[in-house]
Amino acid sequence: MPIGKVKWYDSEKGFGFVSNPGDEDVYVNASVLPDGVEELVQGQRIEFDFAAGRRGPQALRVKVLDSPQRRHAHKHKPEELSSMLSDVLTVIETQIQPALAAGRYPERKEGRQVAGILRAIAKELDA
């Protein structure tokens, strides 16, 4: 049985795809997951049997080799995140937006700082 890594899996839709070393990705449906396993996590290693389906290879049996990695916990309290968001909005409104409205991009340093803060906020909201 080949061993592959979960490329992505959507537990709401009940399916995903697993890499198959040396071949095309394999479709995995929730119905073939072992008892007690309700979802797969990206990067998780699994062992599987597969067969050719109408739309490509499809997993028939799955054995989970790695326990799912925990999602990252929130690093900031909601009040802190609210403050960060307020600060970045102020910087965008006072420094970034006027430059763009005047037909030029902001300075590289400003752009990088704002982009970094926006990435941190997005990561926190997605956790």
PATI-863935 format. One record per residue: x, y, z of N, C-alpha, C in turn. Coordinates in Angstrom, 2 decimals, always signed. Example, Ala and Ser with C-alpha at 12.3 -4.5 7.8 and 13.67 -1.06 7.14 Angstrom:
2
+---------+---------+---------+---------+---------+---------+---------+---------+---------+
:      nX :      nY :      nZ :     caX :     caY :     caZ :      cX :      cY :      cZ :
+---------+---------+---------+---------+---------+---------+---------+---------+---------+
:  +13.19 :   -5.69 :   +7.80 :  +12.30 :   -4.50 :   +7.80 :  +13.20 :   -3.30 :   +7.80 :
:  +12.85 :   -2.25 :   +7.08 :  +13.67 :   -1.06 :   +7.14 :  +12.90 :   +0.03 :   +7.87 :
+---------+---------+---------+---------+---------+---------+---------+---------+---------+
% end
This chain:
127
+---------+---------+---------+---------+---------+---------+---------+---------+---------+
:      nX :      nY :      nZ :     caX :     caY :     caZ :      cX :      cY :      cZ :
+---------+---------+---------+---------+---------+---------+---------+---------+---------+
:   +0.84 :   -1.17 :   +0.00 :   +0.00 :   +0.00 :   +0.00 :   +0.89 :   +1.24 :   +0.00 :
:   +0.61 :   +2.20 :   -0.87 :   +1.42 :   +3.41 :   -0.91 :   +1.16 :   +4.30 :   +0.30 :
:   +2.16 :   +5.11 :   +0.61 :   +2.04 :   +6.09 :   +1.68 :   +2.09 :   +7.46 :   +1.04 :
:   +1.12 :   +8.30 :   +1.36 :   +1.08 :   +9.65 :   +0.80 :   +0.75 :  +10.66 :   +1.87 :
:   +0.82 :  +11.92 :   +1.49 :   +0.48 :  +13.01 :   +2.40 :   -0.80 :  +13.68 :   +1.92 :
:   -1.61 :  +14.08 :   +2.86 :   -2.86 :  +14.76 :   +2.54 :   -2.52 :  +16.12 :   +1.94 :
:   -2.99 :  +16.36 :   +0.73 :   -2.78 :  +17.66 :   +0.09 :   -3.80 :  +18.66 :   +0.62 :
:   -5.05 :  +18.23 :   +0.66 :   -6.11 :  +19.02 :   +1.27 :   -7.29 :  +18.11 :   +1.52 :
:   -8.10 :  +18.50 :   +2.51 :   -9.29 :  +17.74 :   +2.85 :  -10.31 :  +18.70 :   +3.43 :
:  -11.53 :  +18.66 :   +2.91 :  -12.61 :  +19.52 :   +3.38 :  -13.61 :  +18.64 :   +4.12 :
:  -13.63 :  +18.75 :   +5.46 :  -14.50 :  +17.89 :   +6.26 :  -15.98 :  +18.21 :   +6.04 :
:  -16.29 :  +19.45 :   +5.68 :  -17.69 :  +19.81 :   +5.42 :  -18.20 :  +19.14 :   +4.15 :
:  -17.35 :  +19.08 :   +3.13 :  -17.75 :  +18.45 :   +1.87 :  -17.52 :  +16.94 :   +1.90 :
:  -16.62 :  +16.49 :   +2.79 :  -16.40 :  +15.06 :   +2.95 :  -15.45 :  +14.44 :   +1.94 :
:  -14.52 :  +15.21 :   +1.41 :  -13.54 :  +14.64 :   +0.50 :  -12.29 :  +15.49 :   +0.44 :
:  -11.27 :  +14.94 :   -0.20 :  -10.01 :  +15.65 :   -0.38 :   -9.09 :  +14.85 :   -1.28 :
:   -7.82 :  +15.23 :   -1.31 :   -6.85 :  +14.55 :   -2.16 :   -5.56 :  +14.27 :   -1.40 :
:   -4.94 :  +13.17 :   -1.75 :   -3.70 :  +12.72 :   -1.13 :   -2.65 :  +12.55 :   -2.23 :
:   -1.41 :  +12.93 :   -1.93 :   -0.35 :  +12.73 :   -2.91 :   -0.06 :  +11.23 :   -3.02 :
:   +0.27 :  +10.81 :   -4.20 :   +0.62 :   +9.42 :   -4.46 :   +1.99 :   +9.43 :   -5.11 :
:   +3.04 :   +9.09 :   -4.36 :   +4.40 :   +9.19 :   -4.90 :   +4.53 :   +8.50 :   -6.26 :
:   +5.01 :   +9.27 :   -7.23 :   +5.25 :   +8.73 :   -8.56 :   +4.02 :   +8.62 :   -9.43 :
:   +2.90 :   +9.10 :   -8.98 :   +1.66 :   +8.99 :   -9.76 :   +0.78 :  +10.20 :   -9.45 :
:   -0.42 :  +10.23 :  -10.06 :   -1.29 :  +11.38 :   -9.83 :   -1.96 :  +11.28 :   -8.46 :
:   -2.46 :  +12.43 :   -7.98 :   -3.10 :  +12.50 :   -6.67 :   -4.31 :  +11.58 :   -6.62 :
:   -4.62 :  +11.12 :   -5.41 :   -5.71 :  +10.18 :   -5.19 :   -6.85 :  +10.87 :   -4.44 :
:   -8.06 :  +10.67 :   -4.93 :   -9.28 :  +11.21 :   -4.32 :   -9.60 :  +10.39 :   -3.08 :
:   -9.93 :  +11.07 :   -1.98 :  -10.29 :  +10.39 :   -0.73 :  -11.66 :  +10.89 :   -0.29 :
:  -12.60 :   +9.98 :   -0.14 :  -13.94 :  +10.32 :   +0.32 :  -14.05 :   +9.98 :   +1.80 :
:  -14.90 :  +10.69 :   +2.52 :  -15.08 :  +10.46 :   +3.95 :  -15.52 :   +9.03 :   +4.25 :
:  -16.18 :   +8.39 :   +3.31 :  -16.69 :   +7.04 :   +3.54 :  -15.59 :   +5.99 :   +3.70 :
:  -14.36 :   +6.30 :   +3.27 :  -13.27 :   +5.33 :   +3.38 :  -12.36 :   +5.60 :   +4.58 :
:  -12.67 :   +6.62 :   +5.36 :  -11.86 :   +6.91 :   +6.54 :  -12.12 :   +5.86 :   +7.62 :
:  -11.10 :   +5.54 :   +8.41 :  -11.29 :   +4.56 :   +9.48 :  -12.30 :   +5.04 :  +10.52 :
:  -12.88 :   +4.11 :  +11.27 :  -13.83 :   +4.46 :  +12.32 :  -13.17 :   +5.42 :  +13.31 :
:  -13.89 :   +6.44 :  +13.69 :  -13.39 :   +7.42 :  +14.64 :  -12.63 :   +8.58 :  +14.02 :
:  -12.30 :   +8.47 :  +12.73 :  -11.60 :   +9.55 :  +12.04 :  -12.63 :  +10.32 :  +11.22 :
:  -12.77 :  +11.60 :  +11.53 :  -13.78 :  +12.40 :  +10.84 :  -13.18 :  +13.35 :   +9.82 :
:  -11.87 :  +13.61 :   +9.94 :  -11.24 :  +14.50 :   +8.97 :   -9.75 :  +14.18 :   +8.87 :
:   -9.17 :  +14.63 :   +7.77 :   -7.73 :  +14.54 :   +7.56 :   -7.18 :  +15.96 :   +7.55 :
:   -5.92 :  +16.08 :   +7.93 :   -5.30 :  +17.39 :   +8.02 :   -4.17 :  +17.46 :   +7.00 :
:   -4.04 :  +18.63 :   +6.35 :   -3.00 :  +18.82 :   +5.35 :   -1.64 :  +18.43 :   +5.92 :
:   -0.89 :  +17.63 :   +5.16 :   +0.44 :  +17.20 :   +5.57 :   +0.44 :  +15.89 :   +6.35 :
:   -0.70 :  +15.43 :   +6.78 :   -0.82 :  +14.18 :   +7.52 :   -0.47 :  +13.01 :   +6.61 :
:   +0.30 :  +12.05 :   +7.13 :   +0.68 :  +10.88 :   +6.33 :   -0.36 :   +9.78 :   +6.51 :
:   -0.76 :   +9.18 :   +5.37 :   -1.70 :   +8.07 :   +5.41 :   -1.23 :   +6.98 :   +4.47 :
:   -1.66 :   +5.77 :   +4.76 :   -1.41 :   +4.62 :   +3.90 :   -2.76 :   +4.27 :   +3.27 :
:   -2.77 :   +3.92 :   +2.01 :   -4.06 :   +3.72 :   +1.35 :   -3.95 :   +2.72 :   +0.20 :
:   -5.07 :   +2.07 :   -0.08 :   -5.28 :   +1.26 :   -1.28 :   -6.10 :   +2.12 :   -2.22 :
:   -5.87 :   +1.99 :   -3.51 :   -6.67 :   +2.78 :   -4.44 :   -6.93 :   +2.00 :   -5.71 :
:   -7.93 :   +2.46 :   -6.43 :   -8.30 :   +1.87 :   -7.71 :   -8.64 :   +3.00 :   -8.66 :
:   -8.60 :   +2.67 :   -9.95 :   -8.95 :   +3.67 :  -10.96 :  -10.45 :   +3.91 :  -10.92 :
:  -10.81 :   +5.20 :  -10.86 :  -12.22 :   +5.57 :  -10.88 :  -12.52 :   +6.30 :  -12.18 :
:  -13.75 :   +6.76 :  -12.34 :  -14.12 :   +7.47 :  -13.57 :  -13.30 :   +8.73 :  -13.76 :
:  -12.99 :   +9.41 :  -12.67 :  -12.27 :  +10.69 :  -12.76 :  -10.83 :  +10.60 :  -12.29 :
:  -10.33 :   +9.40 :  -12.12 :   -8.95 :   +9.24 :  -11.68 :   -8.87 :   +8.29 :  -10.50 :
:   -7.67 :   +8.13 :   -9.93 :   -7.51 :   +7.20 :   -8.82 :   -8.35 :   +7.60 :   -7.60 :
:   -8.91 :   +6.58 :   -6.95 :   -9.77 :   +6.82 :   -5.80 :   -9.37 :   +5.86 :   -4.68 :
:   -9.23 :   +6.40 :   -3.47 :   -8.85 :   +5.57 :   -2.31 :   -9.98 :   +4.62 :   -1.95 :
:   -9.59 :   +3.38 :   -1.63 :  -10.57 :   +2.38 :   -1.21 :  -10.52 :   +2.15 :   +0.29 :
:   -9.31 :   +2.14 :   +0.84 :   -9.09 :   +1.97 :   +2.27 :   -8.02 :   +2.96 :   +2.69 :
:   -8.15 :   +3.46 :   +3.90 :   -7.18 :   +4.44 :   +4.41 :   -6.76 :   +4.03 :   +5.81 :
:   -5.46 :   +4.13 :   +6.06 :   -4.92 :   +3.90 :   +7.40 :   -4.13 :   +5.15 :   +7.76 :
:   -4.52 :   +5.82 :   +8.84 :   -3.85 :   +7.05 :   +9.26 :   -2.57 :   +6.70 :  +10.00 :
:   -1.44 :   +7.28 :   +9.54 :   -0.14 :   +7.01 :  +10.15 :   +0.28 :   +8.09 :  +11.15 :
:   -0.13 :   +9.31 :  +10.93 :   +0.20 :  +10.43 :  +11.82 :   -1.06 :  +10.94 :  +12.48 :
:   -0.93 :  +11.33 :  +13.73 :   -2.07 :  +11.98 :  +14.37 :   -2.17 :  +13.39 :  +13.81 :
:   -3.37 :  +13.94 :  +13.73 :   -3.50 :  +15.27 :  +13.14 :   -2.80 :  +16.31 :  +14.00 :
:   -2.18 :  +17.28 :  +13.32 :   -1.52 :  +18.36 :  +14.03 :   -2.59 :  +19.32 :  +14.52 :
:   -2.40 :  +19.79 :  +15.73 :   -3.36 :  +20.73 :  +16.29 :   -3.29 :  +22.05 :  +15.56 :
:   -4.44 :  +22.68 :  +15.46 :   -4.46 :  +24.02 :  +14.88 :   -3.79 :  +24.97 :  +15.86 :
:   -3.20 :  +26.00 :  +15.34 :   -2.53 :  +26.97 :  +16.18 :   -3.57 :  +27.72 :  +17.02 :
:   -3.25 :  +27.85 :  +18.28 :   -4.14 :  +28.61 :  +19.16 :   -3.95 :  +30.10 :  +18.90 :
:   -4.91 :  +30.85 :  +19.30 :   -4.81 :  +32.30 :  +19.15 :   -3.67 :  +32.82 :  +20.02 :
:   -2.86 :  +33.70 :  +19.46 :   -1.75 :  +34.28 :  +20.19 :   -2.16 :  +35.56 :  +20.90 :
:   -3.18 :  +36.22 :  +20.39 :   -3.59 :  +37.51 :  +20.94 :   -5.02 :  +37.44 :  +21.44 :
:   -5.29 :  +38.22 :  +22.47 :   -6.65 :  +38.35 :  +22.97 :   -7.45 :  +39.18 :  +21.97 :
:   -8.77 :  +39.02 :  +21.95 :   -9.58 :  +39.80 :  +21.00 :   -9.37 :  +41.30 :  +21.13 :
:   -9.17 :  +41.80 :  +22.36 :   -8.95 :  +43.24 :  +22.55 :   -7.65 :  +43.68 :  +21.89 :
:   -6.60 :  +42.86 :  +22.00 :   -5.31 :  +43.18 :  +21.38 :   -5.44 :  +43.18 :  +19.86 :
:   -6.16 :  +42.19 :  +19.34 :   -6.36 :  +42.11 :  +17.90 :   -7.16 :  +43.31 :  +17.39 :
:   -8.14 :  +43.72 :  +18.17 :   -8.92 :  +44.89 :  +17.80 :   -8.04 :  +46.13 :  +17.74 :
:   -7.14 :  +46.27 :  +18.69 :   -6.22 :  +47.40 :  +18.72 :   -5.28 :  +47.37 :  +17.52 :
:   -4.75 :  +46.17 :  +17.20 :   -3.87 :  +46.03 :  +16.03 :   -4.60 :  +46.44 :  +14.77 :
:   -5.83 :  +45.98 :  +14.64 :   -6.62 :  +46.27 :  +13.46 :   -6.90 :  +47.78 :  +13.35 :
:   -7.22 :  +48.39 :  +14.46 :   -7.45 :  +49.83 :  +14.47 :   -6.20 :  +50.60 :  +14.04 :
:   -5.04 :  +50.18 :  +14.58 :   -3.78 :  +50.84 :  +14.24 :   -3.45 :  +50.70 :  +12.75 :
:   -3.63 :  +49.51 :  +12.21 :   -3.28 :  +49.30 :  +10.80 :   -4.26 :  +50.06 :   +9.90 :
:   -5.51 :  +50.16 :  +10.30 :   -6.46 :  +50.93 :   +9.50 :   -6.08 :  +52.42 :   +9.48 :
:   -5.62 :  +52.92 :  +10.63 :   -5.18 :  +54.31 :  +10.70 :   -3.99 :  +54.55 :   +9.77 :
:   -3.02 :  +53.63 :   +9.79 :   -1.85 :  +53.76 :   +8.92 :   -2.27 :  +53.70 :   +7.45 :
:   -3.17 :  +52.80 :   +7.13 :   -3.63 :  +52.69 :   +5.74 :   -4.33 :  +53.98 :   +5.31 :
:   -5.20 :  +54.49 :   +6.16 :   -5.96 :  +55.70 :   +5.80 :   -5.09 :  +56.95 :   +5.72 :
:   -4.07 :  +57.04 :   +6.57 :   -3.27 :  +58.27 :   +6.61 :   -2.03 :  +58.24 :   +5.73 :
:   -1.49 :  +57.05 :   +5.46 :   -0.23 :  +56.98 :   +4.72 :   -0.34 :  +56.25 :   +3.38 :
:   -1.00 :  +55.13 :   +3.37 :   -1.04 :  +54.29 :   +2.16 :   -2.07 :  +54.82 :   +1.16 :
:   -3.29 :  +55.01 :   +1.62 :   -4.37 :  +55.43 :   +0.72 :   -4.09 :  +56.77 :   +0.03 :
:   -3.60 :  +57.80 :   +0.73 :   -3.32 :  +59.07 :   +0.05 :   -2.27 :  +58.92 :   -1.06 :
:   -1.26 :  +58.12 :   -0.83 :   -0.23 :  +57.91 :   -1.86 :   -0.85 :  +57.23 :   -3.08 :
:   -1.67 :  +56.22 :   -2.85 :   -2.31 :  +55.52 :   -3.97 :   -3.25 :  +56.45 :   -4.73 :
:   -3.99 :  +57.28 :   -3.99 :   -4.91 :  +58.22 :   -4.63 :   -4.16 :  +59.25 :   -5.45 :
:   -2.91 :  +59.55 :   -5.05 :   -2.09 :  +60.52 :   -5.79 :   -1.38 :  +59.86 :   -6.98 :
:   -1.63 :  +58.57 :   -7.19 :   -1.07 :  +57.90 :   -8.36 :   +0.30 :  +57.30 :   -8.15 :
:   +0.70 :  +57.08 :   -6.91 :   +2.00 :  +56.46 :   -6.66 :   +1.86 :  +55.41 :   -5.56 :
:   +2.80 :  +54.50 :   -5.57 :   +2.82 :  +53.46 :   -4.55 :   +3.49 :  +54.00 :   -3.29 :
:   +3.15 :  +53.44 :   -2.13 :   +3.81 :  +53.89 :   -0.91 :   +5.28 :  +53.45 :   -0.92 :
:   +6.06 :  +54.04 :   -0.03 :   +7.47 :  +53.65 :   +0.10 :   +7.54 :  +52.17 :   +0.44 :
:   +8.59 :  +51.54 :   -0.02 :   +8.74 :  +50.10 :   +0.17 :   +8.69 :  +49.72 :   +1.65 :
:   +9.36 :  +50.51 :   +2.49 :   +9.40 :  +50.21 :   +3.92 :   +7.99 :  +50.23 :   +4.52 :
:   +7.20 :  +51.25 :   +4.20 :   +5.83 :  +51.35 :   +4.69 :   +4.98 :  +50.19 :   +4.19 :
:   +5.12 :  +49.90 :   +2.92 :   +4.35 :  +48.81 :   +2.32 :   +4.64 :  +47.48 :   +2.97 :
:   +5.91 :  +47.21 :   +3.23 :   +6.29 :  +45.95 :   +3.88 :   +5.75 :  +45.86 :   +5.30 :
:   +5.83 :  +46.97 :   +6.04 :   +5.33 :  +46.97 :   +7.41 :   +3.83 :  +46.70 :   +7.46 :
:   +3.09 :  +47.40 :   +6.62 :   +1.64 :  +47.21 :   +6.60 :   +1.29 :  +45.80 :   +6.14 :
:   +1.98 :  +45.30 :   +5.13 :   +1.72 :  +43.94 :   +4.64 :   +1.99 :  +42.91 :   +5.73 :
:   +3.08 :  +43.10 :   +6.48 :   +3.40 :  +42.19 :   +7.58 :   +2.34 :  +42.19 :   +8.66 :
:   +1.86 :  +43.37 :   +9.00 :   +0.81 :  +43.47 :  +10.02 :   -0.48 :  +42.83 :   +9.52 :
:   -0.81 :  +43.06 :   +8.26 :   -2.03 :  +42.46 :   +7.69 :   -1.93 :  +40.93 :   +7.67 :
:   -0.74 :  +40.41 :   +7.35 :   -0.55 :  +38.95 :   +7.36 :   -0.74 :  +38.39 :   +8.77 :
:   -0.17 :  +39.08 :   +9.78 :   -0.31 :  +38.64 :  +11.17 :   -1.77 :  +38.65 :  +11.61 :
:   -2.49 :  +39.69 :  +11.24 :   -3.91 :  +39.77 :  +11.60 :   -4.68 :  +38.65 :  +10.90 :
:   -4.41 :  +38.45 :   +9.61 :   -5.10 :  +37.39 :   +8.86 :   -4.82 :  +36.02 :   +9.46 :
:   -3.58 :  +35.76 :   +9.84 :   -3.22 :  +34.47 :  +10.42 :   -3.95 :  +34.27 :  +11.74 :
:   -4.03 :  +35.31 :  +12.53 :   -4.72 :  +35.24 :  +13.82 :   -6.22 :  +34.99 :  +13.62 :
:   -6.82 :  +35.66 :  +12.66 :   -8.24 :  +35.45 :  +12.39 :   -8.51 :  +34.06 :  +11.84 :
:   -7.55 :  +33.49 :  +11.14 :   -7.72 :  +32.18 :  +10.52 :   -7.44 :  +31.03 :  +11.48 :
:   -6.85 :  +31.33 :  +12.64 :   -6.48 :  +30.28 :  +13.61 :   -7.70 :  +29.65 :  +14.24 :
+---------+---------+---------+---------+---------+---------+---------+---------+---------+
% end
